[in-house]
Amino acid sequence: MGPIKALDILSKMGTSLQVRPFEAALSLPGGPCRVIGVEPVAGDDAARAELAALRAELEPRPDPVAAQRLEDFASRWPGVPSAAEALHAAARRWRLAGQPDRAAGALQRLLAEHPLYPAADAAKLDLAMADVAAGRAADGLATLASLWPRLAQAQRGDAALAAADAAAALRDWKAELRWLVEAAAVSSGDRQAAALARAAEA
């Protein structure tokens, strides 16, 4: 009897015998299946220890050197959570080095290879900022707008200013004004005054 026929028979036996889909899948030929989208963690303890040592070693090194070493680490440890952390750290070092395109590349790789990364929203925010800095205003603005409702208060000031920059690059003055007002609302002191002055100009 094939597995499909067996499941069909079980389903016709009523509520006296219930088989959940996952349990049924385990009984199919070939044994348990790998759950799609769940990252394997085997070996991550070793990877985490190596990453901690690498970060300490790279702390005083130039940003481009550090970023490349972190990307190399991620390539040596594909699929483990520490690789995602390394890619995120690499992207931030690329951005500090003034290379937003390289930062965006590392972040795109991170989001593609590690869809369950716990800090995915932070990575998307960094990607949006890198896109704006690299001249991809439309992409950056779209991402910032989608993330905005989920951003913490501390993240909103820089995000709103980046969105205003993107809107200005697109010559969307209404959107620029809207984002400058948002920036002013979550800022204080000199930052708030600067956002309000720019809004008045806009």
Backbone torsions as a table, in degrees:
resi	resn	phi	psi	omega
1	MET	NA	129.1	-179.9
2	GLY	-75.9	163.7	-177.3
3	PRO	-63.8	-35.8	-179.2
4	ILE	-67.0	-44.1	178.6
5	LYS	-62.2	-41.0	180.0
6	ALA	-62.1	-44.1	179.3
7	LEU	-64.9	-35.9	179.3
8	ASP	-64.5	-42.2	179.4
9	ILE	-65.0	-44.1	179.9
10	LEU	-60.6	-37.8	-177.5
11	SER	-68.2	-24.4	-179.0
12	LYS	-86.6	-3.3	-177.6
13	MET	-85.2	0.0	175.4
14	GLY	83.4	-167.3	-174.8
15	THR	-78.6	-5.9	179.8
16	SER	-69.0	-21.1	178.0
17	LEU	-140.1	108.5	-178.4
18	GLN	-112.2	134.3	178.0
19	VAL	-120.0	118.8	177.6
20	ARG	-74.1	146.9	-176.4
21	PRO	-53.3	-40.7	-177.3
22	PHE	-66.0	-41.7	179.5
23	GLU	-65.3	-38.6	178.4
24	ALA	-63.5	-40.3	-179.7
25	ALA	-61.1	-35.3	-179.5
26	LEU	-66.5	-24.1	-177.5
27	SER	-87.8	-6.1	-178.3
28	LEU	-72.8	157.7	177.5
29	PRO	-55.3	141.1	179.5
30	GLY	100.4	-7.3	175.4
31	GLY	78.2	-166.4	-177.6
32	PRO	-59.2	142.6	179.5
33	CYS	-99.2	158.0	177.0
34	ARG	-78.3	130.9	-179.7
35	VAL	-76.3	120.6	-176.6
36	ILE	-65.4	133.9	175.4
37	GLY	93.0	-9.2	178.3
38	VAL	-95.9	119.9	-175.1
39	GLU	-74.6	135.9	174.6
40	PRO	-67.6	147.1	-179.5
41	VAL	-115.3	0.3	179.5
42	ALA	-58.4	129.0	178.1
43	GLY	86.1	-1.4	-175.5
44	ASP	-71.6	-25.2	176.8
45	ASP	-61.1	-44.6	178.6
46	ALA	-66.2	-41.0	179.6
47	ALA	-64.7	-40.1	-178.8
48	ARG	-64.5	-40.3	178.7
49	ALA	-65.1	-41.7	178.8
50	GLU	-65.5	-39.0	-179.6
51	LEU	-66.1	-40.1	179.1
52	ALA	-61.0	-43.7	179.1
53	ALA	-65.9	-39.7	-179.5
54	LEU	-64.9	-42.2	-179.8
55	ARG	-63.2	-40.2	178.1
56	ALA	-64.2	-40.2	179.6
57	GLU	-66.4	-35.4	-174.1
58	LEU	-86.8	-9.7	-176.3
59	GLU	-50.5	-46.4	-178.7
60	PRO	-89.1	-2.3	-175.1
61	ARG	-79.6	157.1	177.5
62	PRO	-58.3	148.0	-174.7
63	ASP	-57.7	-44.9	-179.6
64	PRO	-62.3	-38.8	178.7
65	VAL	-64.0	-46.9	-179.2
66	ALA	-62.7	-44.0	-178.7
67	ALA	-61.1	-44.1	-179.7
68	GLN	-65.8	-40.4	178.3
69	ARG	-63.2	-37.9	178.6
70	LEU	-68.3	-38.3	175.7
71	GLU	-66.1	-38.0	177.7
72	ASP	-63.1	-39.9	176.9
73	PHE	-59.2	-45.9	-179.8
74	ALA	-60.4	-34.4	178.4
75	SER	-70.4	-31.6	179.2
76	ARG	-76.7	-22.1	-177.9
77	TRP	-123.8	62.6	-177.5
78	PRO	-66.8	140.2	172.2
79	GLY	87.2	-9.2	-179.5
80	VAL	-97.7	151.4	-178.2
81	PRO	-56.0	-33.1	-179.7
82	SER	-63.4	-28.6	177.6
83	ALA	-65.4	-38.4	177.6
84	ALA	-63.9	-43.6	178.6
85	GLU	-61.7	-39.2	179.5
86	ALA	-64.9	-40.7	179.0
87	LEU	-65.3	-38.2	178.7
88	HIS	-66.2	-43.2	177.7
89	ALA	-64.6	-38.2	178.2
90	ALA	-62.1	-43.2	-179.3
91	ALA	-61.0	-40.1	-179.6
92	ARG	-68.6	-35.3	176.8
93	ARG	-70.5	-36.7	176.2
94	TRP	-62.5	-39.6	180.0
95	ARG	-66.4	-41.4	176.9
96	LEU	-63.2	-29.4	179.1
97	ALA	-79.0	-1.0	-179.4
98	GLY	77.1	26.9	-179.8
99	GLN	-122.5	73.9	-176.6
100	PRO	-63.0	-28.3	178.1
101	ASP	-64.9	-42.2	178.0
102	ARG	-66.7	-37.6	177.0
103	ALA	-61.3	-46.2	-179.8
104	ALA	-62.3	-39.3	178.8
105	GLY	-61.4	-44.0	178.9
106	ALA	-64.5	-39.1	-179.2
107	LEU	-71.1	-38.1	176.6
108	GLN	-63.4	-40.9	176.6
109	ARG	-63.5	-43.3	178.8
110	LEU	-57.8	-50.4	-175.5
111	LEU	-69.2	-29.4	178.8
112	ALA	-76.9	-41.1	-174.9
113	GLU	-87.3	-19.3	-176.2
114	HIS	-133.6	69.4	-175.9
115	PRO	-63.5	-19.4	-179.8
116	LEU	-100.7	16.3	179.1
117	TYR	-55.5	124.1	-175.6
118	PRO	-59.5	-30.8	-179.4
119	ALA	-100.0	36.8	-176.7
120	ALA	-60.9	-38.7	-179.8
121	ASP	-65.4	-38.5	177.1
122	ALA	-64.6	-38.4	178.0
123	ALA	-66.4	-39.2	178.1
124	LYS	-66.3	-37.6	176.9
125	LEU	-63.8	-44.9	177.7
126	ASP	-62.3	-37.3	178.5
127	LEU	-65.0	-42.0	178.3
128	ALA	-61.4	-43.8	179.3
129	MET	-63.3	-40.5	179.0
130	ALA	-65.4	-39.6	178.7
131	ASP	-62.4	-43.7	179.1
132	VAL	-62.5	-45.0	-179.3
133	ALA	-64.8	-29.5	-178.8
134	ALA	-87.7	0.8	177.7
135	GLY	93.3	7.0	177.5
136	ARG	-95.9	68.4	-171.5
137	ALA	-61.4	-42.8	-176.9
138	ALA	-63.4	-44.1	179.2
139	ASP	-63.3	-46.2	-178.6
140	GLY	-63.3	-42.5	-178.4
141	LEU	-66.1	-40.6	179.3
142	ALA	-62.1	-42.9	180.0
143	THR	-66.9	-43.2	179.4
144	LEU	-61.3	-41.9	179.6
145	ALA	-64.1	-39.1	-179.6
146	SER	-72.0	-31.6	-179.4
147	LEU	-81.2	-24.7	-169.4
148	TRP	-48.3	-46.6	-177.7
149	PRO	-62.9	-22.1	-176.6
150	ARG	-99.7	-3.4	-175.7
151	LEU	-75.3	141.8	173.9
152	ALA	-70.0	157.4	-178.5
153	GLN	-56.0	-40.0	-177.1
154	ALA	-67.0	-21.7	-178.6
155	GLN	-89.5	-16.5	-167.7
156	ARG	-72.7	-32.5	-178.5
157	GLY	-60.7	-54.5	179.8
158	ASP	-64.3	-38.8	-179.6
159	ALA	-63.9	-42.6	-179.4
160	ALA	-66.2	-39.1	178.2
161	LEU	-66.1	-39.4	176.8
162	ALA	-64.2	-40.2	177.7
163	ALA	-64.3	-38.2	177.1
164	ALA	-64.4	-40.7	177.3
165	ASP	-61.6	-43.0	-180.0
166	ALA	-64.2	-43.3	179.4
167	ALA	-63.0	-40.6	178.4
168	ALA	-63.1	-40.4	178.6
169	ALA	-63.2	-30.4	178.6
170	LEU	-87.9	1.1	-178.7
171	ARG	59.5	33.2	175.9
172	ASP	-100.6	85.5	-171.9
173	TRP	-67.3	-32.6	178.6
174	LYS	-64.4	-43.6	179.0
175	ALA	-67.7	-38.3	177.8
176	GLU	-59.1	-46.0	-179.6
177	LEU	-61.9	-43.2	179.8
178	ARG	-58.2	-45.0	-177.8
179	TRP	-72.5	-31.5	176.0
180	LEU	-67.3	-37.7	176.2
181	VAL	-64.5	-40.6	177.1
182	GLU	-62.2	-42.6	-179.7
183	ALA	-63.0	-42.5	-179.9
184	ALA	-65.1	-36.3	-176.6
185	ALA	-66.1	-28.3	-177.0
186	VAL	-106.4	8.0	-178.5
187	SER	-113.1	176.3	176.4
188	SER	-151.1	167.6	175.5
189	GLY	61.5	-138.2	-175.9
190	ASP	-63.6	-37.3	-179.8
191	ARG	-63.5	-41.3	179.5
192	GLN	-66.7	-42.4	179.3
193	ALA	-61.5	-41.2	-179.8
194	ALA	-65.5	-41.2	179.5
195	ALA	-65.7	-40.8	179.6
196	LEU	-67.1	-39.1	178.3
197	ALA	-64.9	-41.1	178.3
198	ARG	-67.3	-37.0	177.2
199	ALA	-63.1	-40.1	178.7
200	ALA	-62.8	-39.4	176.7
201	GLU	-64.4	-44.3	-179.1
202	ALA	-63.0	NA	NA
